[in-house]
Amino acid sequence: MKFADTLKTLPEFAGEKLVLTDAAGVEVATIANAPGTAGSFRVYAHLAQQYGAINVEAAAEGLAIFAEHTEDASMHPGKHPNIDRLIAIMTTGSPLNARIA
């Protein structure tokens, strides 16, 4: 299934941004709930709700949700930073905590 189709099946979340923190509580990234990143905001919020954090299992589901964009991110590192982050979690096993602000 294509990303746009899968995205329609995910719940919507209210909030201006999603804040990602590492195990020490240090903020490592934010994803705005705004044009251009609203899809990533929705995916990450869904994953955080389902898994409690963005861990390896959540990252694997996220990569599946991003579908065709995951392949593009693998071929062009840096083009899709929110997907790159999920790939990094798969590689390192280091989870991120997420909260909507």
PANUTI-505273 format. One record per atom (N, C-alpha, C): x, y, z; atom name; residue in one letter. Coordinates in nm, 2 decimals. Example, Ala and Ser with C-alpha at 12.3 -4.5 7.8 and 13.67 -1.06 7.14 Angstrom:
+--------+--------+--------+-------+--------+
!      X !      Y !      Z ! atome ! residu !
+--------+--------+--------+-------+--------+
!   1.32 !  -0.57 !   0.78 !     N !      A !
!   1.23 !  -0.45 !   0.78 !    CA !      A !
!   1.32 !  -0.33 !   0.78 !     C !      A !
!   1.28 !  -0.22 !   0.71 !     N !      S !
!   1.37 !  -0.11 !   0.71 !    CA !      S !
!   1.29 !   0.00 !   0.79 !     C !      S !
+--------+--------+--------+-------+--------+
//
This chain:
+--------+--------+--------+-------+--------+
!      X !      Y !      Z ! atome ! residu !
+--------+--------+--------+-------+--------+
!   0.08 !  -0.12 !   0.00 !     N !      M !
!   0.00 !   0.00 !   0.00 !    CA !      M !
!   0.09 !   0.12 !   0.00 !     C !      M !
!   0.05 !   0.23 !  -0.07 !     N !      K !
!   0.12 !   0.35 !  -0.08 !    CA !      K !
!   0.11 !   0.43 !   0.06 !     C !      K !
!   0.21 !   0.51 !   0.08 !     N !      F !
!   0.21 !   0.59 !   0.20 !    CA !      F !
!   0.08 !   0.68 !   0.22 !     C !      F !
!   0.04 !   0.75 !   0.12 !     N !      A !
!  -0.08 !   0.83 !   0.13 !    CA !      A !
!  -0.20 !   0.75 !   0.17 !     C !      A !
!  -0.21 !   0.63 !   0.12 !     N !      D !
!  -0.33 !   0.54 !   0.15 !    CA !      D !
!  -0.32 !   0.50 !   0.29 !     C !      D !
!  -0.20 !   0.46 !   0.34 !     N !      T !
!  -0.19 !   0.41 !   0.48 !    CA !      T !
!  -0.21 !   0.52 !   0.57 !     C !      T !
!  -0.15 !   0.64 !   0.54 !     N !      L !
!  -0.17 !   0.76 !   0.63 !    CA !      L !
!  -0.31 !   0.79 !   0.66 !     C !      L !
!  -0.40 !   0.77 !   0.56 !     N !      K !
!  -0.54 !   0.79 !   0.58 !    CA !      K !
!  -0.61 !   0.70 !   0.69 !     C !      K !
!  -0.54 !   0.59 !   0.71 !     N !      T !
!  -0.60 !   0.49 !   0.81 !    CA !      T !
!  -0.55 !   0.52 !   0.95 !     C !      T !
!  -0.45 !   0.61 !   0.97 !     N !      L !
!  -0.40 !   0.64 !   1.10 !    CA !      L !
!  -0.49 !   0.75 !   1.17 !     C !      L !
!  -0.49 !   0.75 !   1.30 !     N !      P !
!  -0.57 !   0.85 !   1.37 !    CA !      P !
!  -0.50 !   0.99 !   1.36 !     C !      P !
!  -0.58 !   1.09 !   1.37 !     N !      E !
!  -0.53 !   1.23 !   1.37 !    CA !      E !
!  -0.49 !   1.26 !   1.52 !     C !      E !
!  -0.39 !   1.35 !   1.53 !     N !      F !
!  -0.35 !   1.39 !   1.66 !    CA !      F !
!  -0.34 !   1.55 !   1.66 !     C !      F !
!  -0.39 !   1.61 !   1.77 !     N !      A !
!  -0.38 !   1.75 !   1.79 !    CA !      A !
!  -0.24 !   1.79 !   1.85 !     C !      A !
!  -0.19 !   1.90 !   1.82 !     N !      G !
!  -0.07 !   1.95 !   1.88 !    CA !      G !
!   0.01 !   2.02 !   1.77 !     C !      G !
!   0.10 !   2.11 !   1.81 !     N !      E !
!   0.18 !   2.18 !   1.72 !    CA !      E !
!   0.31 !   2.11 !   1.67 !     C !      E !
!   0.36 !   2.02 !   1.76 !     N !      K !
!   0.48 !   1.95 !   1.72 !    CA !      K !
!   0.50 !   1.82 !   1.81 !     C !      K !
!   0.58 !   1.74 !   1.76 !     N !      L !
!   0.62 !   1.62 !   1.84 !    CA !      L !
!   0.76 !   1.63 !   1.87 !     C !      L !
!   0.79 !   1.62 !   2.00 !     N !      V !
!   0.93 !   1.64 !   2.05 !    CA !      V !
!   0.99 !   1.50 !   2.08 !     C !      V !
!   1.11 !   1.47 !   2.02 !     N !      L !
!   1.18 !   1.34 !   2.04 !    CA !      L !
!   1.29 !   1.37 !   2.13 !     C !      L !
!   1.31 !   1.28 !   2.23 !     N !      T !
!   1.42 !   1.29 !   2.33 !    CA !      T !
!   1.49 !   1.15 !   2.34 !     C !      T !
!   1.61 !   1.16 !   2.37 !     N !      D !
!   1.69 !   1.03 !   2.39 !    CA !      D !
!   1.67 !   0.98 !   2.53 !     C !      D !
!   1.74 !   0.87 !   2.57 !     N !      A !
!   1.72 !   0.81 !   2.70 !    CA !      A !
!   1.75 !   0.90 !   2.81 !     C !      A !
!   1.84 !   1.00 !   2.79 !     N !      A !
!   1.88 !   1.10 !   2.89 !    CA !      A !
!   1.78 !   1.21 !   2.90 !     C !      A !
!   1.68 !   1.22 !   2.81 !     N !      G !
!   1.59 !   1.32 !   2.81 !    CA !      G !
!   1.63 !   1.45 !   2.73 !     C !      G !
!   1.74 !   1.43 !   2.66 !     N !      V !
!   1.79 !   1.54 !   2.57 !    CA !      V !
!   1.71 !   1.54 !   2.44 !     C !      V !
!   1.66 !   1.66 !   2.41 !     N !      E !
!   1.58 !   1.68 !   2.29 !    CA !      E !
!   1.67 !   1.66 !   2.17 !     C !      E !
!   1.63 !   1.56 !   2.08 !     N !      V !
!   1.71 !   1.54 !   1.96 !    CA !      V !
!   1.65 !   1.58 !   1.83 !     C !      V !
!   1.52 !   1.60 !   1.83 !     N !      A !
!   1.45 !   1.65 !   1.71 !    CA !      A !
!   1.31 !   1.69 !   1.75 !     C !      A !
!   1.25 !   1.77 !   1.66 !     N !      T !
!   1.10 !   1.80 !   1.66 !    CA !      T !
!   1.05 !   1.78 !   1.52 !     C !      T !
!   0.92 !   1.74 !   1.52 !     N !      I !
!   0.85 !   1.72 !   1.40 !    CA !      I !
!   0.73 !   1.81 !   1.41 !     C !      I !
!   0.72 !   1.91 !   1.32 !     N !      A !
!   0.61 !   2.00 !   1.32 !    CA !      A !
!   0.48 !   1.94 !   1.26 !     C !      A !
!   0.37 !   1.97 !   1.32 !     N !      N !
!   0.24 !   1.93 !   1.26 !    CA !      N !
!   0.20 !   2.05 !   1.17 !     C !      N !
!   0.27 !   2.05 !   1.05 !     N !      A !
!   0.26 !   2.16 !   0.96 !    CA !      A !
!   0.28 !   2.10 !   0.82 !     C !      A !
!   0.23 !   2.18 !   0.72 !     N !      P !
!   0.25 !   2.13 !   0.58 !    CA !      P !
!   0.40 !   2.09 !   0.55 !     C !      P !
!   0.42 !   1.98 !   0.49 !     N !      G !
!   0.55 !   1.92 !   0.46 !    CA !      G !
!   0.60 !   1.82 !   0.56 !     C !      G !
!   0.55 !   1.83 !   0.69 !     N !      T !
!   0.59 !   1.73 !   0.79 !    CA !      T !
!   0.47 !   1.67 !   0.87 !     C !      T !
!   0.35 !   1.71 !   0.83 !     N !      A !
!   0.23 !   1.67 !   0.90 !    CA !      A !
!   0.22 !   1.51 !   0.89 !     C !      A !
!   0.25 !   1.46 !   0.78 !     N !      G !
!   0.25 !   1.31 !   0.76 !    CA !      G !
!   0.34 !   1.24 !   0.86 !     C !      G !
!   0.46 !   1.29 !   0.87 !     N !      S !
!   0.56 !   1.23 !   0.97 !    CA !      S !
!   0.51 !   1.25 !   1.11 !     C !      S !
!   0.46 !   1.37 !   1.14 !     N !      F !
!   0.40 !   1.40 !   1.27 !    CA !      F !
!   0.30 !   1.29 !   1.31 !     C !      F !
!   0.21 !   1.26 !   1.21 !     N !      R !
!   0.10 !   1.17 !   1.24 !    CA !      R !
!   0.16 !   1.03 !   1.25 !     C !      R !
!   0.25 !   0.99 !   1.17 !     N !      V !
!   0.31 !   0.85 !   1.18 !    CA !      V !
!   0.38 !   0.84 !   1.32 !     C !      V !
!   0.47 !   0.93 !   1.35 !     N !      Y !
!   0.54 !   0.92 !   1.48 !    CA !      Y !
!   0.45 !   0.93 !   1.60 !     C !      Y !
!   0.34 !   1.01 !   1.60 !     N !      A !
!   0.25 !   1.02 !   1.71 !    CA !      A !
!   0.18 !   0.88 !   1.72 !     C !      A !
!   0.14 !   0.82 !   1.61 !     N !      H !
!   0.08 !   0.69 !   1.61 !    CA !      H !
!   0.17 !   0.59 !   1.67 !     C !      H !
!   0.30 !   0.59 !   1.63 !     N !      L !
!   0.39 !   0.49 !   1.68 !    CA !      L !
!   0.41 !   0.51 !   1.83 !     C !      L !
!   0.43 !   0.63 !   1.87 !     N !      A !
!   0.45 !   0.66 !   2.01 !    CA !      A !
!   0.33 !   0.61 !   2.10 !     C !      A !
!   0.21 !   0.63 !   2.04 !     N !      Q !
!   0.09 !   0.59 !   2.11 !    CA !      Q !
!   0.08 !   0.43 !   2.12 !     C !      Q !
!   0.12 !   0.37 !   2.01 !     N !      Q !
!   0.11 !   0.22 !   2.00 !    CA !      Q !
!   0.22 !   0.15 !   2.09 !     C !      Q !
!   0.34 !   0.21 !   2.09 !     N !      Y !
!   0.45 !   0.14 !   2.15 !    CA !      Y !
!   0.51 !   0.21 !   2.27 !     C !      Y !
!   0.46 !   0.33 !   2.30 !     N !      G !
!   0.51 !   0.40 !   2.42 !    CA !      G !
!   0.64 !   0.47 !   2.40 !     C !      G !
!   0.71 !   0.44 !   2.29 !     N !      A !
!   0.83 !   0.51 !   2.25 !    CA !      A !
!   0.86 !   0.46 !   2.11 !     C !      A !
!   0.96 !   0.53 !   2.05 !     N !      I !
!   0.99 !   0.49 !   1.91 !    CA !      I !
!   1.11 !   0.40 !   1.93 !     C !      I !
!   1.08 !   0.27 !   1.94 !     N !      N !
!   1.18 !   0.16 !   1.96 !    CA !      N !
!   1.19 !   0.09 !   1.83 !     C !      N !
!   1.27 !  -0.02 !   1.83 !     N !      V !
!   1.29 !  -0.10 !   1.71 !    CA !      V !
!   1.16 !  -0.15 !   1.65 !     C !      V !
!   1.07 !  -0.20 !   1.73 !     N !      E !
!   0.94 !  -0.25 !   1.67 !    CA !      E !
!   0.87 !  -0.13 !   1.61 !     C !      E !
!   0.86 !  -0.02 !   1.68 !     N !      A !
!   0.79 !   0.10 !   1.62 !    CA !      A !
!   0.86 !   0.15 !   1.49 !     C !      A !
!   0.99 !   0.15 !   1.49 !     N !      A !
!   1.07 !   0.19 !   1.38 !    CA !      A !
!   1.04 !   0.10 !   1.26 !     C !      A !
!   1.03 !  -0.03 !   1.28 !     N !      A !
!   1.00 !  -0.12 !   1.17 !    CA !      A !
!   0.86 !  -0.10 !   1.12 !     C !      A !
!   0.76 !  -0.07 !   1.20 !     N !      E !
!   0.63 !  -0.04 !   1.15 !    CA !      E !
!   0.63 !   0.09 !   1.08 !     C !      E !
!   0.70 !   0.19 !   1.13 !     N !      G !
!   0.71 !   0.32 !   1.07 !    CA !      G !
!   0.77 !   0.31 !   0.93 !     C !      G !
!   0.87 !   0.23 !   0.91 !     N !      L !
!   0.93 !   0.21 !   0.78 !    CA !      L !
!   0.83 !   0.15 !   0.68 !     C !      L !
!   0.75 !   0.06 !   0.73 !     N !      A !
!   0.65 !  -0.01 !   0.65 !    CA !      A !
!   0.54 !   0.10 !   0.61 !     C !      A !
!   0.51 !   0.18 !   0.71 !     N !      I !
!   0.40 !   0.28 !   0.68 !    CA !      I !
!   0.45 !   0.38 !   0.57 !     C !      I !
!   0.58 !   0.42 !   0.59 !     N !      F !
!   0.63 !   0.52 !   0.49 !    CA !      F !
!   0.65 !   0.46 !   0.35 !     C !      F !
!   0.64 !   0.33 !   0.34 !     N !      A !
!   0.63 !   0.26 !   0.21 !    CA !      A !
!   0.74 !   0.30 !   0.11 !     C !      A !
!   0.69 !   0.36 !   0.00 !     N !      E !
!   0.78 !   0.39 !  -0.11 !    CA !      E !
!   0.88 !   0.50 !  -0.07 !     C !      E !
!   0.85 !   0.58 !   0.03 !     N !      H !
!   0.95 !   0.68 !   0.08 !    CA !      H !
!   1.06 !   0.62 !   0.15 !     C !      H !
!   1.04 !   0.50 !   0.21 !     N !      T !
!   1.15 !   0.43 !   0.28 !    CA !      T !
!   1.26 !   0.39 !   0.18 !     C !      T !
!   1.22 !   0.34 !   0.07 !     N !      E !
!   1.32 !   0.30 !  -0.04 !    CA !      E !
!   1.39 !   0.42 !  -0.09 !     C !      E !
!   1.32 !   0.53 !  -0.11 !     N !      D !
!   1.38 !   0.65 !  -0.16 !    CA !      D !
!   1.48 !   0.70 !  -0.05 !     C !      D !
!   1.45 !   0.70 !   0.08 !     N !      A !
!   1.54 !   0.74 !   0.19 !    CA !      A !
!   1.66 !   0.66 !   0.19 !     C !      A !
!   1.65 !   0.53 !   0.17 !     N !      S !
!   1.76 !   0.44 !   0.17 !    CA !      S !
!   1.86 !   0.47 !   0.06 !     C !      S !
!   1.80 !   0.51 !  -0.06 !     N !      M !
!   1.89 !   0.54 !  -0.17 !    CA !      M !
!   1.94 !   0.68 !  -0.17 !     C !      M !
!   1.88 !   0.77 !  -0.09 !     N !      H !
!   1.92 !   0.91 !  -0.08 !    CA !      H !
!   1.93 !   0.96 !   0.06 !     C !      H !
!   2.03 !   0.91 !   0.14 !     N !      P !
!   2.04 !   0.95 !   0.28 !    CA !      P !
!   2.03 !   1.11 !   0.30 !     C !      P !
!   1.96 !   1.15 !   0.39 !     N !      G !
!   1.94 !   1.30 !   0.42 !    CA !      G !
!   1.82 !   1.36 !   0.35 !     C !      G !
!   1.77 !   1.30 !   0.25 !     N !      K !
!   1.65 !   1.35 !   0.18 !    CA !      K !
!   1.52 !   1.34 !   0.27 !     C !      K !
!   1.52 !   1.24 !   0.35 !     N !      H !
!   1.40 !   1.21 !   0.44 !    CA !      H !
!   1.45 !   1.19 !   0.58 !     C !      H !
!   1.48 !   1.30 !   0.65 !     N !      P !
!   1.54 !   1.29 !   0.79 !    CA !      P !
!   1.45 !   1.21 !   0.89 !     C !      P !
!   1.32 !   1.22 !   0.87 !     N !      N !
!   1.23 !   1.15 !   0.97 !    CA !      N !
!   1.24 !   1.00 !   0.94 !     C !      N !
!   1.26 !   0.96 !   0.82 !     N !      I !
!   1.27 !   0.82 !   0.79 !    CA !      I !
!   1.42 !   0.77 !   0.82 !     C !      I !
!   1.51 !   0.86 !   0.79 !     N !      D !
!   1.65 !   0.83 !   0.83 !    CA !      D !
!   1.66 !   0.80 !   0.98 !     C !      D !
!   1.59 !   0.87 !   1.06 !     N !      R !
!   1.59 !   0.85 !   1.21 !    CA !      R !
!   1.54 !   0.71 !   1.24 !     C !      R !
!   1.43 !   0.66 !   1.17 !     N !      L !
!   1.38 !   0.53 !   1.20 !    CA !      L !
!   1.48 !   0.42 !   1.16 !     C !      L !
!   1.55 !   0.45 !   1.05 !     N !      I !
!   1.65 !   0.35 !   1.00 !    CA !      I !
!   1.76 !   0.35 !   1.10 !     C !      I !
!   1.80 !   0.46 !   1.16 !     N !      A !
!   1.91 !   0.46 !   1.26 !    CA !      A !
!   1.86 !   0.39 !   1.39 !     C !      A !
!   1.74 !   0.40 !   1.43 !     N !      I !
!   1.69 !   0.32 !   1.54 !    CA !      I !
!   1.70 !   0.17 !   1.51 !     C !      I !
!   1.66 !   0.13 !   1.39 !     N !      M !
!   1.67 !  -0.01 !   1.36 !    CA !      M !
!   1.82 !  -0.06 !   1.37 !     C !      M !
!   1.91 !   0.03 !   1.33 !     N !      T !
!   2.05 !  -0.01 !   1.33 !    CA !      T !
!   2.11 !  -0.01 !   1.47 !     C !      T !
!   2.08 !   0.10 !   1.55 !     N !      T !
!   2.15 !   0.11 !   1.68 !    CA !      T !
!   2.07 !   0.04 !   1.79 !     C !      T !
!   1.94 !   0.03 !   1.77 !     N !      G !
!   1.85 !  -0.02 !   1.88 !    CA !      G !
!   1.82 !   0.08 !   1.99 !     C !      G !
!   1.87 !   0.20 !   1.97 !     N !      S !
!   1.84 !   0.31 !   2.07 !    CA !      S !
!   1.71 !   0.38 !   2.05 !     C !      S !
!   1.62 !   0.36 !   2.14 !     N !      P !
!   1.48 !   0.42 !   2.12 !    CA !      P !
!   1.48 !   0.57 !   2.15 !     C !      P !
!   1.38 !   0.63 !   2.11 !     N !      L !
!   1.35 !   0.77 !   2.14 !    CA !      L !
!   1.22 !   0.78 !   2.20 !     C !      L !
!   1.21 !   0.87 !   2.30 !     N !      N !
!   1.08 !   0.90 !   2.36 !    CA !      N !
!   1.01 !   1.01 !   2.28 !     C !      N !
!   0.88 !   1.01 !   2.28 !     N !      A !
!   0.81 !   1.11 !   2.20 !    CA !      A !
!   0.69 !   1.17 !   2.28 !     C !      A !
!   0.68 !   1.30 !   2.27 !     N !      R !
!   0.56 !   1.36 !   2.33 !    CA !      R !
!   0.51 !   1.48 !   2.24 !     C !      R !
!   0.38 !   1.49 !   2.24 !     N !      I !
!   0.32 !   1.60 !   2.16 !    CA !      I !
!   0.31 !   1.73 !   2.24 !     C !      I !
!   0.36 !   1.83 !   2.18 !     N !      A !
!   0.36 !   1.96 !   2.25 !    CA !      A !
!   0.27 !   2.06 !   2.18 !     C !      A !
+--------+--------+--------+-------+--------+
//
